[in-house]
Amino acid sequence: MGKTYASMLPEHESFIHAQKLFFVGTAASNGHVNISPKGYDALRVLSPNRVAYLDLTGSGNETSAHLTENSRITFMFVAFDGKPLILRLYGAGRVVLPDSGEWADLARPFTLLPGYRQIITAEIDLVKTSCGYSVPFYAYEGERSLLLDWANHKGEEDLQRYRQTKNAVSMDGILTPIGKSLDER
């Protein structure tokens, strides 16, 4: 059934690349736990103990807020077709904003999708697999274009305003790195 590893093996990386959806879980010391589904081709395995994903502008920014207070992060990948498997990556995450000195290097492996706002990177200290025997089969039909269409329609200036009102502070009142960046301007 379940197994534990100190880092990702090549078969874990192959499994991750085959998934069309992943989940990110974070929590601050107080307040709500956040679990966020992610789609698109937005995650990169940078090494056996490091991953990063391109985070797009959305209605909230809970992951970013939580990581400023408590770096704990969990990624979950689930097989919805083929051989059953659940793969979790546990580690310490942090936020890299586009104006950061490390942005260019970290962003290089990504296609910068419309509405990108930050990259979440994580040092992985534990990898766990479990059977996934109870996970139902689902068929992948394609990506939704709604978020990318919305970001393209808004344009960069309106996206900046949106981030000021929707992404600067979490639902539990934690200032995000985007919010801190806006305060410094």
Salt bridges, closest charged atoms under 4 A:
GLU13 OE2 - HIS17 NE2 3.35
ASP41 OD1 - ARG44 NH1 3.03
ASP55 OD1 - LYS38 NZ 3.21
ASP55 OD2 - ARG117 NE 2.59
GLU102 OE1 - ARG94 NH2 2.87
ASP105 OD1 - ARG108 NH1 2.89
GLU123 OE2 - ARG50 NE 3.05
GLU156 OE2 - ARG163 NH1 3.16
GLU157 OE2 - ARG161 NH1 3.32
ASP158 OD1 - ARG161 NH2 2.16
ASP172 OD1 - HIS32 ND1 2.74
